Amino acid sequence: MTQMADPAGADVAGRTPSGPQALRKRLHFYEDEAFDFPPAVRSVIPGAPATPPHPPARRIVYAATSLLAGLTGGLGNAVVLANLPYLEGSLGLYLSEIAWLPVVYLVTNAVTGCVLVKYRQQFGIRSFCMIFLSLQVLLIAAHLAVRGLDSAIAVRAASGISGSALTSLGVLYMIQALPASHRPKAITLGIGLQPLALLLARLLPTDALAFGNWAGLYLFELGLSLLTLAAVMFVRLPPNQRVKAFSRWDALSFVFYASGIGLLGSAIGLGGYLWWTNVSWIGCALAASIACLGVALVIEYFRADPLIDVRWLSAGTIVRWTIVTIAARIVLSEQSIAVIGMLRDAGLVNEDFSSLSWVIFLAAVAGLVVGALSVGPNRLAGLAMLAISLVAVAAFLDSFSSLSTRAPQLYLTQAMIAFSTTMFIGPSFVFGLNEVIAGGGKRMTSFIALFGMTQSIGSLIGTALIQTYLYYAQQWHLADLAAQAEKIAPLVPDTTRALAARYQPTLQDPLLRSAEGIAQFSQQVLMNARIAAYDDVFLAVALLALATTAAMLLFFAWSWLRPFHAEAKTS
């Protein structure tokens, strides 16, 4: 008589299936369930899951899984980035060494997006989730056992790959959480979760992460990864229709493309730390990246089914979108690099400006919600222009900072920038996605490659530009202050004596007191030059944001007037 099998995999006699039956069950756990959805709920884009109707309880579970996946995708690297100055000292590394960690994450995050889309199209979503999350868990666990810079870089590289996968999962799960009529809102919410990660990372207590020579940081990241792995194991996405996506030429194109992006990102990311002209490999890497990317573009241009569609990327609309998005990433770096850097230069640590971090986080959540509620086909350009114009106003107000500027004076401006950051990314992604859907969804890999590059490489460019401009502005202000000191030379000895007098209770030697007074005077001059340089950076960001807004307005006006111009020519 035939035995009936229960859902757990054992038959009614208590025997566990073995042989082919057990293998099929194990494969079922890692593979998508076969189901033929009606055309109405199938996705236009290959590799995306179907969107059948769900009961409310299941939608809530999908939304919670999206939140977990989206935040996990960026939170591990965000915690490292938020605590980078403290990691440098406690791990005994040079700044040029510790700087590799965020750079490697952004490079692998930018490179792997298009390949992961094709993997999902050919092998399904289920194995896509399981393989890349499991890879990250294994590498983090290995790093806890073997501590060192090499293993830390390997973990960050794996985090970049899994971060790209988790960003996609955050969007796909959020699409299941909302009805089809609210799909643009779901995409905006899903893609906007990762920017919240860095803001959330500054709210985490440093002491809890720093124990055991920062083993707590990797335990935290390991715990998040395990939670997300468990969630995607048991909360299945509807299966997608699989297509043959990979071809033999993809490997050759990807080698040159990945090499070019890797060399470019490494040179840009490390140039501001090692300094551009101090080490020869930065120039060599930049030159080699141009050659590698050039070869990749030539190969892709002549392919019938390219990994990255060069012709589509060179269309006017996509080129304009790319320029605006990269410019936006540069100006949005004002908060994470310039403002936080200014507070740290004033001697503050994360806990000292936690109130500002809370204001920034809540404003970012508000921006994400407003962007999701406002997104629509006719509002995308308006939302993007509003976001960048708010950054211009906020950066201009920040350009009046002084030595006494602290967190309370920055609440308004940083709330505006945080609001703009999360309000911008959703509509910009939806705009590009609409262009993909208009072409039948076949160019999804090209769009994801471009979007990943604008976000990751754009962030590296923004950091490098701010660091470089800050250095030159500081040198100029130091020279200017030195020239002013010559004019007020009679007052300088009085100032140094007044500063030295503070040490009279602790230093009896007048020569030592005088040396301390001179050192304090030099430090004050340096801090004045540093703050003045930050003000110059804020003003430059404001001008760039204003120029970006003006360019967007011109692009929008041209798109609106072009049909009338074409009609006038034909009549």
N, C-alpha and C positions, 0 to 999 in steps of 0.2 A: 504494500500500500504506500502511496506517495506521502511523504512528510511535508507539512506546511511550515514555511519559514517565517519567523517573527521579524519585526523591524530591526532588532538588534543584531541579527545575523545568525542566531542559533535556531535550530529546528525545535519542534515540540518535545523531542526526546532529550533536549539539552545538548545535542552535539553541535559543535562549531563547524561551519562549512569549511571544506578544504579543497585543494586542487583548483581546477578552473573556476568553480563557483566562488571560492574565497578571493581569487585574483580579480574576478569581475566586480566583487563588492569593493575591493580596495581601489580599483580603477574608478568605480562609480564615485568614490569619495573625492577623488582628485579631478574628475571630469564633469563637464556640464551634463545635466539631465536632458535627454532628447525630448523635444516637444515642438510640434509644428504649430506655430502661432498664425492666426489669420493676418492677411496683409495689412489690415488697418492698424495693428499694434506693432508691426515690425519697424525697426529703425531704418531711416534712409541711409545712415552712415554705416558701412561695413565694420563689424567688430563691436558695435554698440548693442546692448541687450534690448530685447523687446520690452514694451511698456504695457503689459496687460493691466486691467483694473485690479486694485488691491483693497481689502477691507481696511478701515481706519487703524486698527491695532497694528497691522503689518506695516502700514505707512510710517507709523511712529518708530517702529523698530528699524526700518530703513533709514529714517532721518537720524536716529541715534548712531547707527553704524557709520553713516556719512560723516557725522561730526567727529567720531573717534578716528576714522581713517584720515580725514583731511587734516586734523590737528597733528596726528602722529607723523604724517608725511613731512612736516616742517619743524616739529617741536624739538626733535633730537638735535638737529643742526642749530636751531635757534638758541637752545640752551648753551651750546658751545660758543656761539657768536656773542651772546649776552655776557658770558663770563670769560671771554678770551684774554683780557689783561691779567686776570687772576690765575688762569691756567698756565700762562707763560711762566710766572714766577714759581708756582708750586711744583710744576713738573720739571723745572730746571732747563727750560728751552729758550732759545733766542726768539726774538720777535719774527725773524725771517723764517724760522722753523714752524712756529705755531700758526703762522698765517697760511700755511698750506692747508689746514683743516677746512676752513670755509671755502677756499678756492677749489679744492678737489670736489667738494660737495656740489658746488654750482656748475662745475664743468661736466661732471657725469650726469647731473640732472638735465643739463641742456642737450647733451649728446644722445641720450638713450630714449627720449620721448618718441621719436618717429619709429624706432625699432620696436618699442613696446606696443605701439598701435598695430603694427603688422603682426606681431606675435599674437595679440588678442584676436585679430581677424582670422588667423590660420589655425591656432590651437585652442581658442576659447578663453573665456574669462576666468573659469575656475582654476585652471592650472596657472594662469597668469597671476592670480592672487597668491596662490599657495607657494609657488616657487620663489618669487622675489621677496616675499615676507620671510620665508624660511631662511633664505640666504642672509638677510640682515640679522636675524636672530642668532644664527650660527657664528657670524663674524663678531658680533658684540660679545657673545659668550667667550669666544676665543681671545678677544682683546682683554677681557677681565682676567684671563689666565696668563697671558703673555703681554705684559705692559710695555709699551714703547711707541716711539713716533711712527715707525713703519706700520704697526698694527692699527694705530689711531687713524692714519691716513687711509688704510684699507677699509676701516669701519665707515669713515666719512664718504669714501667712494661708493660703498654699498648703500649707504643712506641716501646718496644722491639718486641712485637707480631706483631704490624702493620708494623714495620720496616722489619721484615722477609717477611711479605706478600708483601710489596712494592718492596723489592728487586726482588722477583719473578715476580711481574708485570713489573718492569723495563726491565727484560730480555724478557718476553713474548711480550711486546709491541715493543721492538727493533727487535725481530724476524720478526714481521709483517712489520717492516719498510724497511727491506732489502730483496732482492730476496732469494730464497731457496739456490742458489749456494753460497751465502755469509753468510750462517747460523753461522759458527764458528766465523766470524767477529761480527755478531749481538750479539751472546752470550758474547763475550769478552767485547764489548762496554756496554752491559746491566749490567753485573756483576761488571764492573769497575766503575760504577757511584757512588756507596756508599762510596768507599774510598776517592772520591773527596769531600765528604760532610765535613769531619773534616778540610780539607785544606781550603775550602771555608768559614767555620765558623770563622776562624781567621781573615778573611778579613772584616767581618761585624763590624760596629762601636759599641763599647761597650756602649757608652753613649745612643745610640738609644734603646738598649735592657735593660738598667739598670733602666730606669725611673719607678716610681711607685713601688720601692722595687723589681725590676726585673720582674714586670708584663709585661713589653715589650717583654721579652724573650718568655713568654707563649702566648702572643698575636701573636707574629711572628710565633710560631709553630702552633697555631690555624689557622692562615690565610693560611699557607702552606697546612695544612691538609684539609681545606675547598676547596682550589683550586684543590687539587688532587682528592678529592671526586667528585667535579663537573666535572673534566676531565674524570674520569672513568665512571661517570654516562652517559655521552653523547658520549664518544668514546668507543664503544663496541669492545671487542675482539671477533673473531669468536668462536662459542661455541665448547666445547670439548666433546668427547664421554665419557659418564658417565659409571662408573662401580661400583659395590658394593665393597667398599674398607675397611670399618670398620668391625671389629668383636668384640665379647664380651671380648676376651682376650686382645685386644688392650688397654682397660682402665686400667687393672691391670698392664700390662707392662709399660704403660706410667706413672702411679703413681710412680713406683719405679725408672724409668729412670729420670723423672723430679725431683724427690726428690734428687736423687744422683747428678745430674748436678747442681741443686740449692745449695745443701750443699757444693759441691766441689768449685763452682764458688764463693760463699760467703766467704768461708775460704781463698781461694787464693787471691781474690780481696781485702779483708779487712786485711789480714795478714800483709801486708807491712805498713799499717797505724796504726793498733792497736799494732803491733809487735807480732810475732809468739808465744812467750813464756809468754806474759803478760796476756793474757786472755785464760781461759780454754776452751771456747766454740769452738775456732778454731781447736784445736786438736780433740775434740769430733765430730765436723762437718766433718773433713777429714776422721775419722774412719767410721762414719755413711755413708758417701758418698760411700766409698768402698763397704760396706755391701749392700746398696741399688742398686748400679750399678751391683754388683755381682748377686743379685737376679734377676734383670731385664735381664741380659745376660743369666742366666740359663733358665728362662722362654722362652726367644726368641729362644734359641738354640734348644729346643724340639718342637717348633711350626712348623706346615706345611706351614703356610702363615704368617710369622712373620712381625711385625711392623719394626723391625731392623734385617736384615739378618746377624747373627753373623758369619755364615760360610763364607759368601761372604766377610765380613769385615776382616776376618782373612787370606784371600788369600795374597800371597806374594806381589803382585803388589800393592794392596790397603794398606797393612801395610807400605811398603816403601813410598808410596805417603803420608800417614798420617805423618810419621816421618819428611819428608822433609817439608811438609806444616806447621807443628807446629814449626819446627826450623826456617822457614822463618818468621812466625809471630813474633817470639821472636826477631830476629835480626832487623826486620823492626820497632820494638818499639823504636829503638835508636833515631829516629827523634822526635816522639810525646812525649816521656818521658824524655830522657836524654838531647837532645839538647835544647828543649824548656825549660826544667827544669833548665838547666845551665844559660840560658839567664834570666830567672825569678829570680834565685838566685842572679844574678848580679844587680837586682833592676829594670829590664826592664818589661814593660807591653806590651800587644798585639800591641798597636799603635807604640811602640818604634821599633819593628822589623817588621813592616808592609811590608817593601821592601823585606825582606827575605820571608815573607808569600806569596807575589806575585810570587817570583822566584820559590818557592816550588809548588804553584798551577799550574803555567804554565808548569813546568817540569812534573808534574803528568798528565796533559792533554796530553802532548807530549808522555809520556810513554803509556797512554791508546791508543792513535792513532797508535803508532808504534806497540804495541802488537796486535791490531786488524788487521792491515795491514799485519803483518808477520805471524799470527797464521796459522798453517797447521798441518796435521797429523804427518809429519816428523820433525817439528820444535818445538814442545811443550817442549821437554826436553832441547833443546838448548836455548830457550828463558828463561826458568826458571833458568838454570845455569848462563846465562849472567846476569840476574837480581841480583841473590845472590852474584855473584862475584863483581858486581859494589858496592854492599853494603859493602863488605869486604874492598875494596879499600877506599871508602868514610869514613868508620868508622876508618880505620887506620890513615888516614889524620887528622881526628878529634881528635885523641889521642894526638896531639901536641898542643892542646888548652892551653891558658894561661889566666891570669887575664885580659889581654887587649883584649881578643877575643870578637868580637861583630858580628852583623849580616853580614856585608860585607865580613868578613873572612870565612863565612860559606856558601856563595852563591853556590860555586861549589859542595861541598860535599853534601849539603842538596838537591840540584837539582838532583844529582845522585841517592840519596835514594828515593826521590819522584818519579823519573822516573822509578826506579826499582819496587816500590810498585805497581803501576798500571799496569806495564808490566807483573808482575808475576801473579797477581790474575786471570786474564783471561785465560791464557794458563793452569794454574793449575786446574781451574774449568773445562775447556774443556777436559783435560786429564781424570779426573774422570768421566765426563759425557760420554765420549767414552766407558769407561768400562761398564757403565750402559746400553748404547745402544747395545753394543756387547752381553749383556745378555738378550736382548729383552725388555728392559725398565722396568722390573718388580721390580727392586731394587732401584727405584728412591727415595723412602722414606729413605732407608738406607744411600744412598749417601748424601742426604740433611742433615740428622741428623749428619753424620760424618763431612761434610763440615762446617755446623754451629758450631760444637764443635771445630774444628780446628781454625776457625776464632775468635770466641768469647772467648772460654777458652784459646786458644793460646795467645790472646791479654792480658788476665788477667795474664797468666803465665809470659809473657814477662815483664809486668809492675812489678809484684812481684819480679822477679829475679833481674831486674835492681835496684829497690828500696833497696832490701836486700844487694846486692853486693856493691851498692853505700855507704850504711851505714857502712859496715865493712871496706871498703877501706878508708873511711874518718877517722874512728877511728884509723886505722893503720898509716895514714899520720899525724894525730894529735900527736900520740905518737912519731913518728919520728921527727916532728918539735919541740916537747918539748925537746927531747934529744939533738937536734941541738942548741936549745936556751941555754941549760946548758953550751955548749962549747963556746958560744959567749956571756956569761953572762955579761961581761963588756960593751958590745955594747947595751944591752937591755935598761938600764936607759937612754942612750943618745937618743935612738929611741923614747921612751915614752915621754921624755922631748920635743923633736922636734914636736911630735904630739900634746902635750899639749899646745905648744906655739901658735898653730892655734886658740885657744879659748881665748887668752889674751884680744882681743878687747871686748869680750862679758862676760867673767868670770873674776872677780877681785880676787876671793878667790883662792889662790894657791893650796889648797887641792882639790878643785873641779876640777881645771885644771889638776892636776896630775891624778885624778880618770878618767877623760875623756881621757887622754893620754893612760892610761893603758887599758881602754875599747876599744879604737881605735886599739891599738896594738893586743889585743886578737881577735878582729874582723878580722884584716888582717891575723892573723895566721889561723883562722877558714876558711876564704875564700880561702887561699892558699891550705889548706887541702881538701876543697870541690872541687876545680878545679882539683887538682891532682887525687881525687877519680873519677871525671867524666872522666879524661883521661884513668884511669884504666878500667872504664866501656866501653869506646869506643874501647879500645884494646881487651877486652874480646869479644865484639860483632864482631869485625873484625875476631878474631880467630874462633868463632863459625860459622860465615858466610863462612870462608875458609873451615872449616871442612864439612859444609853442601854441599858446591860446590864439594868437593872431594868425598863425599858420593854419590852425584847425578851422578858424573862421573863414579864411580864404578858400581852403579845400571845400568846405561846406557850401560856400557861395558859388564856387565853380560847378559843383555837382548839381546845384539847384538851377543855375543859369544855362548849363550845357544843352538840355533839351530845347530851350527857346532859341539858342544859337543855331542848333542843327535844323530846327524848323524854319528859321529865317533864311538859311542857306538853300534849302530845298524849294522854298516858295519863290 
